[in-house]
Amino acid sequence: MADAQKAWLTMAPSSRERPESLPDPKFLTIAEVATMMRVSKMTVYRLVHGGDLPAVRVGRSFRVTEDDVNEYLRKSFYDAG
């Protein structure tokens, strides 16, 4: 086990909590991301499996943070004019 992991596990539970100033990330399902981006679920799965869109595996499904979706869309924006 890495030293950082050992240090984390030996901390008191109260010191492992997130600081009050940081909001909890909002996790979206693949279907919610597809609706938000107006693409198919298969397109979102391709982005996740291709590494273009970060995701967390929860059991047999994936969750994507809303911030990651917004960042992906921001980076993908194409100015045609």
NUBA-218956 format. One line per 5 residues: number of its first residue (from 1); their letters; for each residue x, y negated, z negated of N, C-alpha, C. Coordinates in pm, whole numbers, plus 32768, in hexadecimal, padded with zeros to 4 digits. Atoms other than C-alpha are relative to their C-alpha. Example, Ala and Ser with C-alpha at 12.3 -4.5 7.8 and 13.67 -1.06 7.14 Angstrom:
! residues 2
1	AS	8059 8077 8000 84CE 81C2 7CF4 805A 7F88 8000 | 7FAE 8077 8006 8557 806A 7D36 7FB3 7F93 7FB7
This chain:
! residues 81
1	MADAQ	8055 8076 8000 8000 8000 8000 805A 7F84 8000 | 7FB2 807A 7FF5 8083 7EA8 805B 7FF9 7FB1 7F7D | 7FFA 804F 807A 80EA 7DBA 7F46 7F8A 7FA0 7FF5 | 8070 805E 8002 7FDB 7CC0 7FAA 7F7E 8048 7FD7 | 8077 7FB4 8025 7ED0 7DCF 7F8B 8002 8020 7F6B
6	KAWLT	7FF4 7FE2 808F 7F52 7E34 7E32 7FE0 7F85 7FAD | 801A 807C 8049 7F4D 7CCB 7DC1 7F6B 7FDF 8002 | 8090 801C 7FF3 7DE8 7CA3 7E42 7FB0 8059 7FA2 | 804B 7FA2 8051 7D70 7DDB 7D8F 8015 7FEB 7F6B | 7FE6 8015 808E 7E11 7D7A 7C45 7FCA 7F7C 7FCD
11	MAPSS	803B 807F 802B 7D71 7C20 7C40 7F7D 8018 7FB7 | 8083 7FFC 8043 7C4C 7BE2 7B5D 7F94 7FE7 806A | 8069 8012 7F9B 7B04 7BF8 7C1F 7FDC 7F6E 801B | 8025 808C 7FEC 7ABE 7A87 7BE9 8064 7FB6 8058 | 7F9D 8044 7FAD 7C05 7A22 7C93 8001 8033 808F
16	RERPE	800A 7FCC 7F78 7BB3 7AF7 7DC5 7F8C 7FC3 804C | 8076 803A 7FBF 7A73 7A39 7E0F 8029 7F8E 805B | 7FE7 806C 7FA1 7A61 7943 7F2D 7FF1 7F7A 7FBB | 8012 8086 803A 7A90 77D5 7ED4 7F76 7FC9 8022 | 8086 8038 7FEF 794C 7715 7EAE 7FF2 7FAF 8081
21	SLPDP	8009 8058 7F8D 79A3 762F 7FD1 7FF2 804A 8084 | 8009 7FB4 7F83 79AB 7747 80D5 7F78 8046 8009 | 8081 7FBC 7FF1 7856 77B5 8157 8014 8090 802D | 7FFB 7F76 7FD1 7810 7924 8193 7FE6 8001 8096 | 8018 7FFC 7F70 782A 7979 8304 7F7A 8042 801E
26	KFLTI	807F 7FC4 7FD6 76E4 79CB 83B5 8020 806B 8067 | 7FE7 7F91 7FA6 76F9 7B22 8457 7F86 801A 8057 | 806B 7FE7 7FA0 762C 7B6C 858F 800D 808D 8038 | 7FFD 7F7F 7FBD 75CD 7CB6 862D 8023 7FEA 8093 | 7FE2 8008 7F71 762C 7D06 8794 7F86 7FC8 804B
31	AEVAT	807B 8030 7FBE 74C0 7CC9 87FA 7FEF 7F69 7FEB | 800C 808F 801C 74C0 7B73 8751 8065 7FB0 8051 | 7F98 8043 7FB0 7607 7B15 87FD 7FD4 7FFC 8092 | 802E 7FFB 7F75 7579 7B85 894D 7F93 7F9A 8019 | 806B 8062 7FF3 7443 7AB1 8918 8038 7F72 7FFE
36	MMRVS	7FC4 8085 800E 7512 7986 88AC 804D 7FD8 807F | 7FAF 801A 7F88 75F7 79A5 89DF 7FB0 8011 8082 | 8054 7FE4 7F8C 74D8 7A08 8AC8 8043 8060 8063 | 7FC5 7F94 7FB1 758D 7B40 8B41 7FC9 8084 7FCA | 802E 7F7E 8030 754B 7CB4 8B1B 8053 802F 7F89
41	KMTVY	7FB4 7FC6 8070 75B4 7D7D 89EA 807F 8043 8035 | 7F8A 7FBD 7FC7 76A0 7E42 8ACE 8070 7F9C 801A | 7F9A 8067 7FEB 7756 7CFF 8B27 8045 7FDE 7F7D | 7FC6 801E 8083 7789 7CB3 89B6 8058 8075 7FD2 | 7FAD 7F8C 8023 7806 7E17 8978 8083 7FFF 804E
46	RLVHG	7F85 8008 7FB0 78FF 7DEA 8A96 8060 7F97 7FC9 | 7FAC 8069 803B 797C 7CA5 89FB 8041 8030 7F7E | 7FCC 7FCE 807F 79A4 7D4E 88A8 806B 806A 8018 | 7FA1 7F93 7FE6 7A4E 7E87 892E 807C 7FCF 804A | 7F8E 8038 7FB8 7B2E 7DB5 8A10 8056 7FA4 7FAB
51	GDLPA	7FB2 8055 8059 7BA5 7CE7 88E8 7FEA 7F6B 8016 | 801B 808E 7FE5 7B18 7BA1 8970 7FAB 7FBF 7F94 | 8059 8032 8069 7A19 7B7E 8858 8018 8052 7F82 | 7FE4 7FB4 807C 7A86 7BDE 86F5 7F7F 8032 7FBF | 8074 7FC5 8042 7997 7CC4 863D 802D 8057 7F8D
56	VRVGR	7FE8 7FA9 8074 7980 7D88 84FB 7FA7 807A 8011 | 804F 7F86 7FF6 7911 7EF1 8501 7FBF 801B 7F79 | 804B 7FE2 807A 7803 7F39 83FE 7FB6 8082 801A | 803A 7F7D 7FE2 77B3 80AB 8400 8012 801E 8093 | 7FFB 7FE3 7F71 775B 80FA 8568 7FE1 7F87 8056
61	SFRVT	8022 8077 7FB4 770A 7F95 85CD 806A 7F94 7FEE | 7FA2 8070 8006 77C6 7E51 8604 7FB8 7F84 7FCD | 8030 8085 8028 779A 7CF9 856A 8066 7F9A 802F | 7FAB 806C 7FCC 7822 7BB7 85FE 7FDB 7F82 7FB5 | 8021 807C 8046 7840 7A70 8542 7FCF 7F98 8064
66	EDDVN	8036 806B 7FAC 777E 794B 85CB 806F 7FA1 802D | 7F8F 8056 7FDD 78BF 787D 85C3 8051 803A 8073 | 7FB5 7FC0 7F94 796F 797C 86A2 7FB6 7FF7 8085 | 8050 800E 7F85 7851 7971 879E 800D 7F71 8034 | 7FF5 808C 7FD6 785A 77F5 87A4 808B 7FE0 8036
71	EYLRK	7F76 8015 7FD1 79D6 77F6 87CA 8014 803F 808A | 7FF4 7FBD 7F7E 79C3 78F1 88E9 7FBC 7FAC 806D | 8047 8051 7F9E 78BF 781B 899B 8049 7F7D 801B | 7FB5 807D 7FEE 798A 76DF 895F 8078 8015 805A | 7F89 7FE3 7FAF 7AC4 777E 89F3 7FDC 8028 808E
76	SFYDA	8029 7FCE 7F7D 7A02 7810 8B17 7FBA 7F96 8055 | 8048 8068 7FB8 795B 76CB 8B7C 804E 7FD6 807B | 7FC2 8025 7F82 79A3 7675 8CE5 7FC2 7F7F 8031 | 802F 8081 7FD3 7988 750D 8D56 8003 7FFE 809A | 8009 7FF7 7F6F 7910 751A 8EBF 800A 7F77 8045
81	G	8003 8081 7FBE 7916 73AA 8EFB 806D 7FAB 7FD5
